[in-house]
Amino acid sequence: MKRLRLIIEREFIAKVRNKSFIVMTFLSPLLMIGMGALVFFLMKKNDEKVKKIVYVDESGMFSKEVFSDSKTVKYQDFTALGIEDSKKKVEEGDYYGALYIPKQDSLEILAKSIEFFSKDSPSMSIMEGLEDKIDKVLRHEKLTSFGIDIAHIEESKIASEIKMLNFSGEKSSKLINGLKIGVGAIAGYLLMMFVMIYGTSVMRSVIEEKTSRIIEVIVSSVKPFQLMLGKIIGNASAGLLQFFIWGVLFLVFSFIASSFFGVDMMDMQSAKVSPEQMEAIQQTATEKGEMIVQEIFRLPLVKMFFLFIFYFLGGYMLYSSLFAAVGAAVDNETDTQQFMMPIMLPLILAVYVGFATVINDPHGPVSVIFSYIPFTSPIVMLMRIPFGVAWWEIAISMLLLILTFMVIVWIAAKIYRVGILMYGKKPTYKDLWKWIRYSG
């Protein structure tokens, strides 16, 4: 046990003192904030660019009110010029495009005859906006031709809101479902990223020591299994420390942003609206904030916390054992490619199942089955837990994960104890099978 502790401390200190670890620990949050700010800036700049669109309406059905200007799109009526002259003017000038609405006897034919001319391929949002405006006018014309009063149709529209309750009378809402989806997705994504980053870190550490032949000295005084387990736990400890620092930095940046920029933003908003409107906005924001807080506390937070720790560590230990075995089997990172796909495939499948099925049907057969399979359960079960999972299901999933982890560690240790002393030969799956069967 003392030797295992020394290996864990050695791996942890070596990882933490690494310059790249220190730089990325403090630089990554800044890079993420910078990238987010850049994307926001580019989106804002793109929205600020005004697109001028001309239209030629030969049908006479579309008024200026239909093509009303927005913040980013300005419309000009070129009906008097005709479509040919309008096309030339648009092509030569600083215009986004020209919309041509011909005159047709039938609304159905007109709907299929409208054309849009532009220098470059127009954006989908612009085209969808134009189609919505045209569809609304054509629909009103069609209803009018049937003798239906449009005003009565508008007055007849009623928005329904279905209350959601379980059979014990506990209320639910769309907001709580959204929070459950968000919490589950974040937990699954964090686990996947942790496994990919720090699992491969274990593999690289083994390859580096194997290449430098220092591992031959280490295994002379330490059992291969202890060495593998120490590397896994040491790298996991360094990773958890990095995640903790990122969390603290996130809270600090959030506090700074709210302190320095929150007041200015409120002042800017209050300058544009009346005191009554500002009071109504603040009241609405407060009510929504209180609702969100109430919904968060309705989640099984304690249960989610402990199960998150279990599946987080269980999934990491399971996959890191495989990464360590791969690192021991090869001499360089290039040779790892043939073994990486079978390891990464269950992770990718788990994420796909989580986002494709768990979000839509957390208690469906696909979600339930993949939450039992040990190679996918750490991600899929984490995404299911916020929606409420029976304890017997969780117990089965946890038991299968523990048993599979023990088997995988045993197999990985077999490969590790032979592979760390093998040099100069690119291993195959047949070689790995021989190493597993080796009992000397």
N, C-alpha and C positions, 0 to 999 in steps of 0.2 A: 504493500500500500504506500510505503514511503517513496519507493522508486516511481510509482505512478504519479504521486504528487509532484515529485521533482521534474518529471517529464512535462506535466501540465504547466508548471511554473515556467519551465524553459521555453515551451512553445508560446505561452502567453506573453512573456517578456520579449522574446524575439519578434513576435508579431507587433506588439505595441511600440517597440522602439524603432521599428522600420520607418524610414522617412516617408515612404509612399503612404503608409497607414496614417501617420500624423497629418500629412498634407491633405489627404482625401477626407479625413475625419472633419476637419474644419473648413476645407474648401468645397466639399460636396454640397452642404446647405447653401453656400453663397452661389455656387453654380446653378443649383436648382432655382433659387430665387431670381438670379439673373436671367435664366432661360424663360421663366414665367413672365418676368417683366418685359423681356424682349418680345415674346409672343403677344402679350397684351398690347405693347406699343405698336407692333406691326398690324395687329387687328384693328386698333384704333385708327392708325394711319390709313389703312385700307378703307375703313368706313368713312373717313373724312373726305376721300376722293369722290367728287360729285360726278355721276354718270349722266350724260345728256342723251336722251332718247327722243327721236322724232317719230311721229306717227302720221300715217296717211289713211284717213277714214272715208272711204267711198260709200260705205253703207249708211252713214249718217246716224248710226245708232249710239255712238259713243261721244259723250259730252266731255267738256273740260273737267268736270267734277269726277268723272271716272278715272281719268289720268291726272290725278292730283299729285303735286310734287311732294316728295319726302325729303328727309335730311340728306340722303345720298343719291337720290334719283330725281332728275328734272326732266319734265316732258315738254315738248314743243309741237304745236300743230302745224304740219307741213301739207295739209290736205290740198290747199290751193296750188301748190307747186306740182303735184302729181308724183307718182312713185318713181319715175325715171329720173327726174330732176332732183328729187329728194335723195335718191341713192347716190348720185354724183356728189351732191353737197356733203352728205355724210362721209363718203369715202375720202373727200379732199379736206374736210374740216376735222375739228376736234369733237367728234360725236361718238357715242358708244355703239349706236345701231339705229336702224329704221324699222318700224313696225308697219306692215301693210295689211289693211283690212279691206278686201274687195267688196263689191256689191253683189249679192247673191239673192236669189228668190227664196231659197230655203235656209232656215237656220242651221239645219244639219250639214248642208253643203258649206255654208259660211264657216262653221266651226272647224272644218277640215281644210279651208282655203287660206287661212291667215298665215302670213309669212313674216319672218324677221331676218333682216340683212345686217351683217356686222363684219368688221375687218378680221377680228379674231373670234374664237369660239366663246360665246357668251356664258356667263356663270349660271349654274342651275338655279340659284336663288332668284336671279333676275327673271329667268324664264318662268319659273313657278309663280312669281308675283304677277307677271303679265297674264298668264293663263288664268289665275284666280280672278283678276279684274274682268277679263273677257267672259269667263264662265258665268260670273254673277249677272252681267248684262244679258247674256243670251238666255239664262234661266228665267230672268224676269220677263223677257220678251215672250218666252214660251208659255209661261204661266198666264200672262196677259192675254195671249191668243186663245187660251182656254176659258177666258172669262173669270179668272180667279183674281181676287183682290190681294195684291202683294202686302198691303198694310195688315190685313187679317192674318197672313202667314207669319209676319214678323211678331205680331202680338201673341200668336199661339205658341211661340217658342217658350218652353219651360225647362229650366235646368234642374235635374234631379240630383239628389245626394243620398246615396245608400249608406245607412249606418251598418257598421260591421261589428258583430258580437259573437262570442262563442256560446256554447250551451250552458255555461255557468253564469252567463250574464256579463262577462267582462268585455268592455268595449275595446275596439281596435280602430285603426284609421289608415288612410293611405300614407300618412306621414310616418307612422311606426313601421309600416312595411318598407318604405324607402330607407329608413334608418337601419333596419335589419339587413337589407340588401347591401347598403354601404359598409356596415360593420363587417359582415361576412366577406365581402369582396376585398376589403383592405387586409383582413387577417389572412386570407388565402394568398393574396399577392405578396404580402410581407414574407410569408413562409417560403414561397417559391423563390423570391429574390435572395433570401438568407441561404437557402440550400444551394442555389446556383453560385453565389459569390464565395461563401465560406467552405462549401463542399469542394469546389475546385481549388480553393486555397490549401486544403489538406492534401489534395493530390499533388499540387506543385511543390509543397514542402517535402513530401516523400521523394519526389523525383530529384529535387535539388540535393538532398542528403545522399540519395543513392548514387547520383552522378559524381559527387565529390568524394565518395567512398567513406564518408564519415559515419555512415550508418553501420559499417562493418565493426567499428569500434563500439558503437552504442549497443548493438545486439549481443556483444560479448558479455555484457553485464546486465542486460535487461531482456526480458522475454519479448518476442515480436508482438504478442497480443497486447502487452502493457504499453509498448511503444505506439501501436496503432491507436489504442484507446486514449492515451495521453495526448496524441496529436489532435484527435477529434475534439476532445474536451477543451484543450488549450485554445484551439482556433475558435471554438464556439464561444468561449469566455471573452476573447478579444472582440468577436463580432457583437456580442451582447453589450459590451462596453461602448463600442462605436454607435450602436443603436441608441443607447442611453444618452450619449453626448448629443446625438442628433436631436433627440426629443427635447433635451434641455435648451439647445440652441433654437429650436423651433418655438418654444414657449417664450424665450427671450426676445426673438425677432418679432413675434406676435405682439408682445407687450410694448416694444418700442414703436412698432407700426401704429398700434392703437393710440399710444400716448402722443406721438409727434404728428401723426397724419389724421387721426380721427377727428380732432377738434377742427382742423382746417377744412376737412371734407364737410363737416356739419355746417360750418360757417358758409361755405360756398353754396350748399344746398339751401340754407335758410335765406340767402340773399336772393334766391330765384323764386321762392314761394312765399305765400302769405303766412302770418303767424297761425291762423286757423288750420291751414293745410299742413304746416309743419307739426302742429300738435296732433293732428289726425295720423300723420305718418309715424310719429314717435309712438303713439298709442298702439297702432297696428304692429309696429316692429316689436314693441314690448310684449304684446299678446302672443305673437308668433314665437318670440324667444322663450316665453314661459311655457308655451305648448311643446316646443322642442325639448326643453329641459325635462318636463313631465314625462314625455314619451321615452326619453333616454333612460330615466330612472325606472320605467316600467319594464325595461329589458332585464333579462336574468344576468346582471353584470357580474356577480360573484361566480356563478356557474361558468359564464363565458371566460372569465379571467383564468380560473384554474384549468379549464379544459384547453384554453389557448396555450398555456404553458406546457401542458402534457403533449398536445399534438405538435406544438412547435419544436420541442426538444426531441420527441419521438421521431418526427419526420426528418429532422436534421441528422440525428444519430443513424437512422436507417440508411439514408442516402450517403452520408459521409463515410460510412463503412465501405460502401461500394467504391466511392471515389478513392479512398485510401488503398483498396485492393488494386484498382487500376493503376494508381501511381506506383505501387510496388512492382507491378508486372512489367512496366515499360521502362525504357532508358531515357526517353525525351517526350515532350508534349505532342510532337507530331504523331507518335505511335498511339496516342490515346484516342484518336478520332474513331477508330473502329469499335471501341468499347463505349464511347460516350452516348451514342444514339439509343441503345437499349436502356441506359440509365435515365436519360432525359425524356424519353417518350412517355413514361407514366406521369411525369410532372406536367408535361404539356397537355396530356389527356385529361388530367385532373382539373387543370385550369379551364380547359374547354368545357368539360362536363359542368363545372361550377357555374360558369357564366351562361351556358346555353340551356341548362336544365334546372339547376338548383334555384336560380332566380325566379323562373317561371313556375316551377312545381317542386318545392323543397321536399315534399313527402311522396313524390312519385317513385315508381320502381327503379328507374335509372339512377336517380339521386341516392336512393337507399342502398342499392347494390354497390355503387362506387364509394359510398361512405363506409362500407365494410372492408373493401379490398385494401390491404395495408399500404400498398404503394400509391394509392390515390386518396385514402381516407384522411390523412392529415390536412389536406386542402379542402376536400369536399365536405367532410364533417364540420370543419370550422365554418364553412359557409352555411351549413344547415342549422347549426346550434342556435343562432339568434331567432330562428323561426319556431323553436321548441321541438326538442327531440326526446323521446322516451328514454328513461335511464337504462332499460334493458338493451336498447339499440346502441347506446353509448358504451355500455359494458362489453357487448360483443365486439364492437369496433376497437376498443382499447385492448381487449384480450388478444385479438388477432394481430394487432400492431405489435404488442409486446412479444408474442410468440414468433412472429416473422422477424422482428429485430434480432432476437436471440439466434435464430437460424442463419440470418444474413451475416451477423457478426462472426459466427462460427465458420461460415464459408469464406468470408473475407479474411479472417485470420489464417485460414489454411493457405489461401493464395498469397497473403502477405508474407508469411514466414518463409516461403520458398522464393517468392518473386523478388524480395529485397536483395537477395544474393545472386540473382541471375543477371548476367551482362552479355551484351553483344549479340543477342538473338531477339528478333521481333516476335513476341508471343502471339499465339493464335488461341481460339476458343478450345481447341483440342488440348493445348498445353495447359490452359487453366483447369480443364477437367482433370488432367493428370495430377496437377498440384493439389486439387481438392481431395483426390483419392489418396494422395501420399500421406502416410501415417508415421513416417520415421521421425 
